[in-house]
Amino acid sequence: MINITVHELNKYYGANHVLRGAGFEIYAGEKVGLLGRNGSGKTTVFRIIAGEEDYESGSVARASGKKVEMLAQIPVFPKDMSIDDILRTSFQDAEDVLAAMKKIEADADWANSAAKMKKYGELMEEYERLGGYEMDVKIDKICNGMSINEQMRAGLFERLSGGEKTRVNLARILLRDCDILLLDEPTNHLDLKSLQWLEGFLREFAGTVVTISHDRVFLDNTVKRIIEIEDGLAYSYSGNYSFFVKDKAERLNRQAEMYKQQQRKIKQLEDTAQMLFEGNRYGRRHLVLQKRIDMMDKVEKPTTTRRINEDFKNASQHGSKRVVALENVSKSFGDKVILDNVSLEILRNNIDAIALIGENGCGKTTLLRMITGEIPCDAGVVKIGESTKIAYLPQIVQFDNEQATVLETVRRNLGLDEGRARAVLAKFKFRGDDVAKVVARLSGGERSRLRLCLMMQNEVYLLILDEPTNHLDIESREWIEEAVEDFDCALLFVSHDRYFLNKFASRVWSMKDGGVEEFYGGYEECLRAADEIDPNIVIRHKKEKRRPLAGQEQAINNRPYDSHPAGKSLEGLILEAEAELERIDAALAEVSDGDYLEMDRLYLERMDVERRIEGLYGEME
């Protein structure tokens, strides 16, 4: 059964023709991802389906009697409403029936009235039909899944942060009894636990779900079909996001080949027509050839995203082997302890790609800013290696002169003439009129792109990224990933993007209660080791590792350790391994500053031994 039909849909915003005849069908019970660049019209499609926005031509139809709920903007509620009150608005019909029942109960003599008894019985049946008796159980289940605790439920909605309001609104939508869910960026502001719960909820939801999301892991785990809005048209692909990527690449290749063949055919016909014209033989045959060209069903030239053709100018291999060292560092803000006597280090090699994770508000950005020197320590010291150059991409990118144009910003910061500045900007997809845009009017993705453009012109030992993919569409996220992929020195980053985390992390720093726990391995491995991930959940279908430096043929996580020999106890093997660790540390202390190959060899050997010890302790447990 078809739940939603969109046919030849056209929508204008002023002179901007957003939807140009888009059409698709969605069937009952389908889980569909709606993709497209920012500004392509995805949310407009949602609003039209929900009946909240008009359109110029075409048609939109929903199956009769199907109830639609859309997660988009946060509605306005009275200032005195608690979170619990708001969640209960999802059961307003049942609440109204309950109020009618209580009104009858208020009459002390109601049990002696046959009419009132009959009415009360009818209300009880209606209350049961509306799910009133299961209301509290449903609310508790949703709140537990969405990390909305009792204290939060009792508080006022207006006092919540923007992210908390979004989470409560999503819970309210999920509680409503509907047939079709339209979810616009439902994963924003959710922690890992809530994300996993939401994925499971949507997989089990019997109705139809259409999701706009830039979270590629979420799409892989929840949808079975992708509809992409591109140039105002809708293209449908079977499968989740990973299958979509492959299918789209194949479609573009086929389209490109068809376009080339048609262009060759048109060229042949045009050459023949021109020859006839030049020979004064442009009679009926000439007209027939021209008509054949005009009547052709033209194949559009496929638009593909060009890879950036600029890499980070990686620093030379000379310099301190320790890029950053935190020694007994402490930091507090009032009563809140961010770091308590923490010691960490970042080494100078491209396998040291560290993901900094932790709950919102634990101090991840503070730690990054302490390393960059923007915030001082309360105690201890942050040491930066000699000649170390750090490039930092913050969450909110600001420029010294927000009223300058993109071209002026690059010329002023890099000291380039106009021609060279335009050439540099073109590599970062700033072309034509783009370079004349005022910086203050750039989107979040454009600001990140401009900052990366400036950063990549300098030699860098350590690249620090704070939520680099926040609020970016998938194309922009992939662009930043391309930029980072070829970076050959140390990387430290904060991200909630599970795809990005698992693609780059080779080490994890987990912040909690003023401490930082280190895990040598990828993000998914870290979660599994901490039992924080459902074993059935896939973070990525294919693990990708950063490219090792010369002589480093295997990433640390992929180096196997031998099983323990027969006849030796686990305790004995652990003691041997710890003694080996001390030997390696002593050898590292003796390595001269210039012997980087030996330092890297010993570092990898140390990671091997630590992983072996971890495995032995696992066996013991």
C-alpha positions as CSV (number, residue, x, y, z in Angstrom):
1,M,0.0,0.0,0.0
2,I,1.3,3.5,-0.9
3,N,1.4,5.9,2.0
4,I,2.9,9.0,0.2
5,T,2.8,9.9,-3.5
6,V,4.6,13.0,-4.8
7,H,4.2,13.7,-8.5
8,E,5.8,16.4,-10.7
9,L,6.2,18.7,-7.7
10,N,7.3,22.3,-8.5
11,K,8.1,24.8,-5.8
12,Y,9.6,28.4,-6.1
13,Y,11.0,30.7,-3.5
14,G,11.0,34.0,-5.4
15,A,13.0,33.3,-8.6
16,N,14.6,30.3,-7.1
17,H,13.1,27.1,-8.6
18,V,13.8,24.7,-5.7
19,L,11.8,21.7,-6.8
20,R,11.6,21.0,-10.6
21,G,9.2,18.2,-11.1
22,A,10.3,16.0,-8.2
23,G,8.3,12.7,-7.8
24,F,8.5,9.6,-5.7
25,E,6.4,7.0,-3.9
26,I,6.8,5.7,-0.3
27,Y,5.1,2.5,0.8
28,A,3.5,1.6,4.1
29,G,6.1,0.5,6.7
30,E,9.1,1.7,4.6
31,K,12.1,3.3,6.3
32,V,13.4,6.0,3.9
33,G,16.3,8.5,4.1
34,L,15.8,11.8,2.3
35,L,19.1,13.2,1.3
36,G,20.4,16.3,-0.6
37,R,22.7,19.3,-0.1
38,N,21.8,22.0,2.3
39,G,19.3,24.2,0.5
40,S,18.2,21.5,-2.0
41,G,14.6,21.5,-0.7
42,K,14.5,18.5,1.7
43,T,12.7,20.3,4.5
44,T,10.4,22.0,2.0
45,V,9.4,18.5,0.8
46,F,8.6,17.5,4.4
47,R,6.5,20.6,5.0
48,I,4.6,20.0,1.8
49,I,3.9,16.4,2.7
50,A,2.7,17.5,6.2
51,G,0.4,20.1,4.6
52,E,2.2,23.0,6.2
53,E,3.4,24.6,2.9
54,D,1.9,25.3,-0.6
55,Y,3.4,24.5,-3.9
56,E,3.0,25.9,-7.5
57,S,2.2,22.7,-9.4
58,G,2.2,18.9,-9.2
59,S,0.4,16.8,-6.6
60,V,1.0,15.3,-3.2
61,A,-1.2,12.6,-1.8
62,R,-1.3,10.7,1.5
63,A,-3.2,7.4,2.1
64,S,-6.6,8.1,3.6
65,G,-6.8,8.1,7.4
66,K,-3.1,8.1,7.9
67,K,-1.8,10.3,10.7
68,V,1.4,12.2,10.1
69,E,3.8,13.7,12.7
70,M,6.8,15.8,11.8
71,L,9.9,16.7,13.8
72,A,11.1,20.0,12.7
73,Q,10.9,23.3,14.6
74,I,10.4,23.3,18.3
75,P,6.9,24.4,19.1
76,V,6.2,27.2,21.6
77,F,4.6,26.0,24.9
78,P,3.3,28.1,27.9
79,K,6.1,29.2,30.2
80,D,4.7,27.3,33.2
81,M,4.6,23.9,31.5
82,S,6.9,21.2,32.8
83,I,8.6,18.6,30.5
84,D,6.2,16.0,31.9
85,D,3.2,18.2,31.1
86,I,4.5,18.5,27.5
87,L,5.1,14.8,27.1
88,R,1.5,14.1,28.3
89,T,0.2,16.4,25.5
90,S,0.8,13.4,23.2
91,F,-2.1,11.7,25.0
92,Q,-4.4,14.7,25.0
93,D,-7.4,12.7,23.9
94,A,-6.9,10.2,26.7
95,E,-6.3,13.0,29.2
96,D,-9.6,14.6,28.2
97,V,-11.5,11.3,28.7
98,L,-9.8,10.9,32.1
99,A,-10.9,14.5,33.1
100,A,-14.5,13.5,32.1
101,M,-14.3,10.4,34.3
102,K,-13.0,12.4,37.2
103,K,-15.8,14.9,36.8
104,I,-18.4,12.1,37.1
105,E,-16.4,10.7,40.1
106,A,-16.7,14.1,41.8
107,D,-20.4,13.5,42.2
108,A,-20.8,11.6,45.5
109,D,-24.1,10.0,44.4
110,W,-22.9,9.1,40.8
111,A,-22.9,5.3,41.5
112,N,-26.7,5.4,42.1
113,S,-27.4,6.9,38.7
114,A,-27.8,4.4,35.9
115,A,-27.2,7.1,33.3
116,K,-24.0,8.2,34.9
117,M,-22.8,4.6,35.4
118,K,-23.4,3.9,31.7
119,K,-21.6,7.0,30.7
120,Y,-18.7,6.2,33.0
121,G,-18.4,2.7,31.5
122,E,-18.3,4.1,28.0
123,L,-15.6,6.6,29.0
124,M,-13.5,3.7,30.6
125,E,-13.7,1.8,27.3
126,E,-12.7,4.9,25.3
127,Y,-9.8,5.6,27.8
128,E,-8.6,2.0,27.3
129,R,-8.9,2.3,23.5
130,L,-6.8,5.5,23.5
131,G,-4.0,3.8,25.5
132,G,-4.6,5.7,28.7
133,Y,-3.8,2.8,31.0
134,E,-0.4,2.3,29.3
135,M,0.4,6.1,29.1
136,D,2.8,6.2,32.1
137,V,4.6,3.0,31.0
138,K,5.0,4.5,27.5
139,I,6.3,7.8,28.8
140,D,8.8,6.1,31.1
141,K,10.1,3.9,28.3
142,I,10.6,6.8,25.9
143,C,12.2,9.0,28.7
144,N,14.6,6.2,29.7
145,G,15.7,5.7,26.1
146,M,16.1,9.5,25.5
147,S,18.0,10.1,28.8
148,I,15.3,12.3,30.2
149,N,15.4,11.6,34.0
150,E,12.8,12.3,36.7
151,Q,14.5,15.5,37.7
152,M,14.5,16.8,34.2
153,R,10.9,15.8,33.7
154,A,9.8,17.9,36.7
155,G,11.6,21.0,35.4
156,L,10.2,23.8,33.2
157,F,10.6,23.4,29.4
158,E,11.6,27.0,28.9
159,R,14.7,26.6,31.1
160,L,16.2,23.9,28.9
161,S,19.0,24.4,26.4
162,G,18.3,24.3,22.7
163,G,19.6,20.7,22.5
164,E,17.6,19.6,25.5
165,K,14.4,21.1,24.0
166,T,15.1,19.2,20.7
167,R,15.4,16.0,22.7
168,V,12.2,16.5,24.6
169,N,10.3,17.4,21.4
170,L,11.6,14.2,19.7
171,A,10.3,12.2,22.7
172,R,6.9,14.0,22.4
173,I,6.7,13.1,18.7
174,L,7.6,9.5,19.3
175,L,4.9,9.2,22.0
176,R,2.2,10.2,19.6
177,D,0.1,7.5,17.9
178,C,0.9,8.1,14.2
179,D,1.3,6.1,11.0
180,I,3.9,8.3,9.3
181,L,6.9,9.9,11.0
182,L,8.8,12.7,9.3
183,L,12.1,13.3,11.2
184,D,14.3,16.2,10.3
185,E,17.8,15.7,11.8
186,P,16.6,13.5,14.7
187,T,20.1,12.7,15.9
188,N,21.1,16.2,16.8
189,H,22.0,16.6,20.5
190,L,21.7,12.9,21.3
191,D,24.3,11.0,23.2
192,L,25.4,7.5,22.1
193,K,23.0,5.7,24.4
194,S,20.0,7.7,23.1
195,L,21.2,7.2,19.5
196,Q,21.3,3.5,19.9
197,W,17.9,3.5,21.5
198,L,16.4,5.6,18.8
199,E,17.8,3.4,16.1
200,G,16.3,0.3,17.7
201,F,12.9,2.1,18.2
202,L,12.7,3.1,14.5
203,R,13.7,-0.4,13.3
204,E,10.8,-1.8,15.3
205,F,8.3,1.0,14.5
206,A,5.5,-0.5,12.4
207,G,4.7,2.7,10.6
208,T,6.4,4.6,7.8
209,V,9.5,6.7,8.6
210,V,11.1,9.3,6.4
211,T,14.3,10.8,7.8
212,I,16.4,13.8,6.8
213,S,19.9,13.2,8.4
214,H,23.5,13.9,7.8
215,D,24.5,11.0,10.2
216,R,25.7,8.3,7.8
217,V,25.9,5.6,10.5
218,F,22.3,6.4,11.6
219,L,21.1,6.1,8.0
220,D,23.0,2.8,7.6
221,N,21.3,1.4,10.7
222,T,17.8,2.6,10.1
223,V,16.8,3.0,6.5
224,K,16.3,0.6,3.6
225,R,15.9,3.1,0.8
226,I,17.4,6.5,-0.1
227,I,15.6,9.3,-2.0
228,E,18.1,12.1,-3.0
229,I,16.9,15.5,-4.0
230,E,19.4,16.8,-6.6
231,D,18.9,19.8,-8.9
232,G,15.2,19.9,-8.0
233,L,14.6,16.2,-9.0
234,A,14.2,13.1,-6.9
235,Y,16.3,10.0,-7.4
236,S,15.5,6.7,-5.6
237,Y,18.0,4.1,-4.5
238,S,17.3,0.7,-2.8
239,G,19.4,-0.1,0.3
240,N,20.9,2.0,3.1
241,Y,23.4,4.8,2.8
242,S,26.4,2.6,2.0
243,F,24.5,1.0,-0.9
244,F,23.3,4.4,-2.0
245,V,26.9,5.6,-2.3
246,K,27.8,2.7,-4.6
247,D,24.6,2.8,-6.6
248,K,24.9,6.6,-7.2
249,A,28.5,6.3,-8.4
250,E,27.4,3.6,-10.9
251,R,24.5,5.7,-12.1
252,L,26.7,8.7,-12.6
253,N,29.2,6.6,-14.5
254,R,26.5,5.2,-16.8
255,Q,25.1,8.7,-17.3
256,A,28.5,10.1,-18.1
257,E,29.1,7.3,-20.7
258,M,25.6,7.9,-22.3
259,Y,26.3,11.7,-22.3
260,K,29.6,11.1,-24.1
261,Q,28.0,8.8,-26.7
262,Q,25.2,11.2,-27.4
263,Q,27.5,14.2,-27.7
264,R,29.6,12.2,-30.3
265,K,26.4,11.5,-32.2
266,I,25.3,15.1,-32.1
267,K,28.7,16.2,-33.3
268,Q,28.6,13.8,-36.2
269,L,25.1,15.1,-37.2
270,E,26.1,18.7,-36.8
271,D,29.3,18.2,-38.9
272,T,27.2,16.5,-41.7
273,A,24.6,19.3,-41.5
274,Q,27.4,22.0,-41.7
275,M,29.0,20.2,-44.7
276,L,25.6,20.2,-46.5
277,F,25.1,23.9,-45.7
278,E,28.6,24.9,-46.9
279,G,28.0,22.9,-50.2
280,N,24.7,24.8,-50.7
281,R,22.9,21.5,-50.3
282,Y,20.8,22.6,-47.3
283,G,17.5,21.5,-48.5
284,R,15.3,18.8,-47.1
285,R,18.2,16.6,-45.8
286,H,19.8,19.4,-43.9
287,L,16.5,20.1,-42.2
288,V,16.0,16.5,-41.4
289,L,19.4,16.3,-39.7
290,Q,18.7,19.4,-37.7
291,K,15.3,18.1,-36.6
292,R,16.9,14.8,-35.5
293,I,19.2,16.8,-33.2
294,D,16.4,18.9,-31.8
295,M,14.1,15.9,-31.2
296,M,16.7,14.0,-29.3
297,D,15.9,13.2,-25.6
298,K,19.0,15.0,-24.3
299,V,21.1,13.2,-21.6
300,E,22.1,15.7,-18.9
301,K,25.8,16.0,-18.2
302,P,26.2,14.4,-14.7
303,T,27.4,16.8,-12.0
304,T,30.0,15.3,-9.8
305,T,31.8,16.7,-6.7
306,R,35.4,17.3,-7.5
307,R,38.0,16.2,-5.0
308,I,40.1,18.9,-3.4
309,N,43.5,19.1,-5.1
310,E,45.3,20.6,-2.2
311,D,47.0,18.8,0.7
312,F,48.2,20.0,4.0
313,K,51.8,21.2,3.8
314,N,52.9,18.7,6.4
315,A,55.8,19.7,8.6
316,S,59.3,18.2,7.9
317,Q,60.3,15.1,9.9
318,H,62.7,17.2,12.0
319,G,61.6,18.3,15.5
320,S,60.6,17.1,18.9
321,K,59.3,13.5,19.0
322,R,56.7,14.7,21.5
323,V,54.4,17.2,19.9
324,V,52.4,17.9,23.1
325,A,52.9,16.8,26.7
326,L,50.4,17.4,29.6
327,E,52.2,17.0,32.9
328,N,50.0,16.8,36.1
329,V,47.5,19.3,34.6
330,S,44.5,20.4,36.7
331,K,41.7,22.8,35.7
332,S,38.4,23.8,37.4
333,F,35.7,26.4,36.9
334,G,34.2,27.1,40.3
335,D,33.1,23.7,41.8
336,K,33.3,21.9,38.4
337,V,36.5,20.0,38.0
338,I,37.5,19.6,34.3
339,L,41.0,18.0,34.8
340,D,42.5,16.6,38.0
341,N,46.2,15.9,37.9
342,V,46.1,14.5,34.3
343,S,49.2,13.6,32.3
344,L,49.0,12.8,28.5
345,E,51.2,13.0,25.5
346,I,50.8,13.3,21.7
347,L,53.6,11.9,19.6
348,R,54.9,13.1,16.2
349,N,53.5,10.5,13.8
350,N,50.4,10.1,11.6
351,I,49.2,7.0,13.5
352,D,48.6,9.2,16.5
353,A,45.1,10.2,15.6
354,I,43.3,10.8,18.9
355,A,39.6,11.1,19.3
356,L,38.6,13.0,22.5
357,I,35.2,11.8,23.7
358,G,33.0,12.4,26.7
359,E,29.6,13.7,27.7
360,N,28.5,17.2,26.7
361,G,29.9,19.7,29.2
362,C,32.7,17.5,30.5
363,G,35.4,20.0,29.2
364,K,36.5,18.6,25.9
365,T,36.7,22.0,24.2
366,T,38.5,23.4,27.3
367,L,41.2,20.8,27.0
368,L,41.7,21.6,23.3
369,R,42.0,25.3,24.1
370,M,44.5,24.6,26.9
371,I,46.7,22.8,24.4
372,T,46.4,25.8,21.9
373,G,47.3,28.2,24.8
374,E,44.0,30.0,24.8
375,I,43.2,28.9,28.4
376,P,45.8,28.5,31.2
377,C,46.2,25.6,33.6
378,D,45.3,25.9,37.3
379,A,48.2,23.5,38.0
380,G,50.7,21.5,36.0
381,V,52.0,22.4,32.6
382,V,51.2,21.9,28.9
383,K,54.4,21.5,27.0
384,I,54.5,22.1,23.2
385,G,57.4,20.4,21.3
386,E,60.1,22.6,19.9
387,S,59.2,24.1,16.5
388,T,55.8,22.5,16.7
389,K,53.1,24.3,14.7
390,I,49.5,23.7,15.6
391,A,46.5,24.3,13.4
392,Y,43.1,24.6,15.2
393,L,39.6,24.4,13.7
394,P,37.2,25.5,16.4
395,Q,33.4,24.7,16.5
396,I,32.5,28.3,15.7
397,V,34.9,29.7,13.1
398,Q,35.6,33.4,13.5
399,F,37.7,35.7,11.4
400,D,39.5,38.9,12.4
401,N,37.6,41.0,9.9
402,E,34.1,39.6,9.4
403,Q,33.3,42.4,6.9
404,A,36.1,41.5,4.5
405,T,35.5,39.4,1.4
406,V,36.8,35.9,1.0
407,L,39.4,37.1,-1.5
408,E,40.6,39.9,0.8
409,T,40.8,37.5,3.8
410,V,43.1,35.1,1.9
411,R,45.3,37.9,0.5
412,R,45.6,39.6,3.9
413,N,46.4,36.3,5.8
414,L,48.7,34.7,3.2
415,G,50.3,37.8,1.6
416,L,49.3,36.7,-1.9
417,D,48.6,38.8,-5.0
418,E,45.1,38.6,-6.4
419,G,45.9,36.0,-9.1
420,R,47.6,33.6,-6.7
421,A,44.9,34.1,-4.1
422,R,42.1,33.2,-6.6
423,A,44.1,30.1,-7.7
424,V,44.3,28.9,-4.0
425,L,40.6,29.6,-3.4
426,A,39.6,27.7,-6.5
427,K,41.1,24.6,-5.1
428,F,38.7,25.0,-2.1
429,K,35.6,25.5,-4.4
430,F,35.5,29.3,-4.0
431,R,35.1,30.4,-7.6
432,G,33.7,33.3,-9.6
433,D,31.4,35.4,-7.4
434,D,32.1,33.2,-4.4
435,V,35.3,35.1,-3.7
436,A,33.4,38.4,-3.4
437,K,31.2,37.1,-0.6
438,V,31.5,38.9,2.7
439,V,32.9,36.5,5.4
440,A,30.1,37.4,7.8
441,R,27.5,35.9,5.3
442,L,29.2,32.6,4.8
443,S,27.5,29.4,5.9
444,G,29.0,27.2,8.6
445,G,30.4,24.8,5.9
446,E,31.9,27.7,3.9
447,R,33.5,29.2,7.0
448,S,35.1,25.8,7.8
449,R,36.3,25.5,4.2
450,L,37.8,29.0,4.3
451,R,39.6,28.3,7.6
452,L,41.0,25.0,6.2
453,C,42.2,26.9,3.1
454,L,44.2,29.2,5.3
455,M,45.5,26.4,7.6
456,M,46.6,24.2,4.8
457,Q,49.0,26.8,3.4
458,N,51.3,26.4,6.4
459,E,53.4,23.6,7.7
460,V,51.6,21.8,10.5
461,Y,52.7,19.2,13.1
462,L,49.4,18.9,15.0
463,L,45.9,19.4,13.6
464,I,43.2,20.0,16.2
465,L,39.5,19.8,15.2
466,D,36.6,20.6,17.4
467,E,33.3,19.1,16.0
468,P,34.5,19.7,12.3
469,T,31.3,18.2,10.8
470,N,28.7,19.9,12.9
471,H,25.7,21.2,10.9
472,L,27.3,20.3,7.6
473,D,25.6,18.3,4.8
474,I,27.1,15.0,3.8
475,E,29.0,16.4,0.8
476,S,30.7,19.0,3.1
477,R,31.5,16.3,5.6
478,E,33.1,14.2,2.9
479,W,35.1,17.2,1.7
480,I,36.6,17.8,5.2
481,E,37.4,14.1,5.5
482,E,39.3,14.3,2.2
483,A,41.3,17.2,3.5
484,V,42.2,15.4,6.7
485,E,42.9,12.0,5.1
486,D,46.2,13.1,3.5
487,F,47.4,14.8,6.7
488,D,50.6,13.0,7.7
489,C,51.2,14.3,11.3
490,A,49.4,14.1,14.6
491,L,45.6,14.6,14.8
492,L,43.5,15.4,17.9
493,F,39.8,15.9,17.4
494,V,36.4,16.1,19.1
495,S,33.4,14.8,17.2
496,H,29.9,13.2,17.7
497,D,30.0,12.0,14.1
498,R,30.5,8.2,14.5
499,Y,31.5,7.8,10.8
500,F,34.2,10.4,11.3
501,L,35.3,9.0,14.6
502,N,35.7,5.4,13.3
503,K,37.3,6.5,10.1
504,F,40.2,8.4,11.8
505,A,40.7,7.4,15.4
506,S,43.6,5.1,16.3
507,R,43.6,6.2,19.9
508,V,40.8,7.4,22.2
509,W,40.9,9.8,25.1
510,S,37.7,9.5,27.2
511,M,37.0,12.4,29.6
512,K,35.0,11.7,32.7
513,D,34.9,13.2,36.3
514,G,38.1,15.1,35.9
515,G,40.1,12.3,34.5
516,V,41.1,11.0,31.0
517,E,41.2,7.3,30.2
518,E,43.3,6.2,27.2
519,F,42.4,3.4,24.9
520,Y,44.7,2.3,22.2
521,G,42.5,1.3,19.3
522,G,39.6,2.7,17.2
523,Y,36.4,4.3,18.4
524,E,34.2,1.2,17.8
525,E,36.7,-1.0,19.5
526,C,36.8,1.4,22.5
527,L,33.0,1.2,22.8
528,R,32.9,-2.5,22.6
529,A,35.6,-2.8,25.2
530,A,33.6,-0.6,27.5
531,D,30.3,-2.5,26.7
532,E,28.8,0.8,25.5
533,I,27.6,-0.5,22.2
534,D,25.0,-3.0,21.1
535,P,27.0,-5.8,19.4
536,N,24.5,-5.9,16.6
537,I,25.0,-2.2,15.8
538,V,27.4,-1.4,12.9
539,I,29.4,1.8,13.2
540,R,30.9,1.4,9.8
541,H,30.8,-1.4,7.2
542,K,34.4,-1.0,6.3
543,K,37.1,0.1,8.7
544,E,39.5,2.6,7.2
545,K,42.9,3.4,8.7
546,R,45.1,6.4,8.2
547,R,48.1,5.9,6.0
548,P,51.2,4.9,8.0
549,L,54.6,6.6,7.6
550,A,57.4,4.9,5.8
551,G,58.5,1.8,7.6
552,Q,55.2,1.5,9.5
553,E,53.5,-1.2,7.5
554,Q,50.6,-2.0,9.9
555,A,48.4,0.2,12.1
556,I,48.8,-0.4,15.8
557,N,45.4,-1.9,16.2
558,N,46.0,-4.5,13.5
559,R,49.3,-5.9,15.0
560,P,48.5,-9.4,16.4
561,Y,49.8,-10.6,19.7
562,D,50.8,-14.2,20.2
563,S,48.6,-16.5,22.4
564,H,50.3,-17.4,25.7
565,P,52.5,-20.6,25.6
566,A,51.3,-23.7,27.4
567,G,52.5,-24.2,31.0
568,K,52.6,-20.5,31.9
569,S,50.1,-18.8,34.2
570,L,48.3,-15.6,33.2
571,E,49.8,-13.8,36.2
572,G,53.3,-14.9,35.0
573,L,52.7,-13.7,31.5
574,I,51.4,-10.3,32.7
575,L,54.5,-9.9,34.9
576,E,56.7,-10.7,31.9
577,A,54.8,-8.3,29.7
578,E,55.0,-5.5,32.2
579,A,58.8,-6.1,32.6
580,E,59.0,-5.8,28.8
581,L,57.1,-2.5,28.9
582,E,59.7,-1.2,31.4
583,R,62.5,-2.3,29.1
584,I,60.9,-0.5,26.1
585,D,60.3,2.7,28.2
586,A,64.0,2.7,29.2
587,A,65.0,2.3,25.6
588,L,62.7,5.1,24.5
589,A,64.4,7.4,27.1
590,E,67.8,6.6,25.5
591,V,66.8,7.3,21.9
592,S,68.5,10.4,20.5
593,D,66.2,13.2,19.3
594,G,67.2,12.7,15.7
595,D,66.6,8.9,15.5
596,Y,63.0,9.0,14.5
597,L,62.9,5.5,12.9
598,E,64.1,3.9,16.1
599,M,61.7,6.0,18.2
600,D,58.7,5.0,15.9
601,R,59.8,1.3,16.0
602,L,59.9,1.3,19.8
603,Y,56.6,3.2,20.1
604,L,54.9,0.6,17.9
605,E,56.5,-2.2,20.0
606,R,55.2,-0.5,23.1
607,M,51.6,-0.5,21.7
608,D,52.0,-4.2,21.0
609,V,52.9,-5.0,24.5
610,E,50.1,-2.8,26.0
611,R,47.6,-4.5,23.8
612,R,48.9,-7.9,24.9
613,I,48.6,-7.0,28.5
614,E,45.1,-5.8,27.9
615,G,44.2,-9.1,26.3
616,L,45.7,-11.1,29.2
617,Y,43.7,-9.1,31.7
618,G,40.6,-9.8,29.6
619,E,41.3,-13.5,29.7
620,M,41.8,-13.3,33.5
621,E,38.5,-11.6,33.9
